[in-house]
Amino acid sequence: MPTSNNYFHLHLVSDSTGETLITVARAVAAQYANVTPVEHVYPLVRSQKQLDRVLDEIEEAPGIVLFTLLEKDLVSRLENKCKEINVPSLSIIGPVMQLFEAYLGAATTGRVGAQHVLNAEYFKRIDALNYTMIHDDGQHVEGLDEADVVLVGVSRTSKTPTSIYLANRGIRTANVPLVPGIPVPSQLETLTRPLVVSLHATPERLIQIRQNRLLSMGADSGSDSYIDKQSVTEEVAFARKLSAKHDWPLLDVTRRSIEETAAAIMKLYSDRQRNRPSE
């Protein structure tokens, strides 16, 4: 790769959805701030004809090739083509499968997309998503006790996207906004089964996010208390005081991504489940 370039081609070839490849590739690419990958994603590559198109595109735009293919003929042909045109290639799951096989003493099933079968875990995630969408932004508070996790926080603390992320992990998640001057639902204050987590951020960060939100909506901010520093500071103080009163864990999302916030919540949830006496 010429060092003068600030980008490179990244080919991601999968016989399934490609989610694994995309996650791994982006995690590594994020470590290189001065160079940007141009992603070429090829999901559901399961035949020689489908691979033909992939090989043509790799030859037209040479770069790093990562793949998750199980069919040996496809793997062999892809690797040979990469050697022929002198581009690096790597199987993301191959070494891991070899490690499993050596430790377990059993061969793999070779089943394509095995992680996406319609099993109980899949339907659990669908149920969690349905629940979360219905119980977003303080809706249907009468069903809060059916949640695994309830997120609370003032506006723009990423309650909804975090809820959806958790639901995708099979965790039934509701979220309730905390607004000064508006009573907290009684159902929220009496919860015992779900884990209630309070999300908070610095007033400066909230104001920045809210200003961007208003701009994207074409709204006139004016002297709106929504972005007034004193008002926002009081909102944050109100939420923290309420959380302390109910002993809800506080999670600072000021500099956290949705993924990092969700990971912290899942750890809290896992610890709580592990320490809870069996019923």
ABEGO torsion letter per residue (X at the ends): XBAABABBBBBBBBABAGAAAAAAAAAAAAABAABBBBBBBBBGBABAAAAAAAAAAAAABBBBBBBBBABAAAAAAAAAAAAAAGBBBBBAAAAAAAAAAAAAGBBBAGBBGAAABBBAAAAAAAAAAAAAAAABGGBGAAAAAABABBBBEBBGAGAAAAAAAAAAAGBBBBBBBBBBGBBBBAAAAABAABBBBBBBBBAAAAAAAAAAAAAAAGBBAEABAAABAAAAAAAAAAAAAAAAAAGBBBBBAAABBAAAAAAAAAAAAAAAAAABBBX
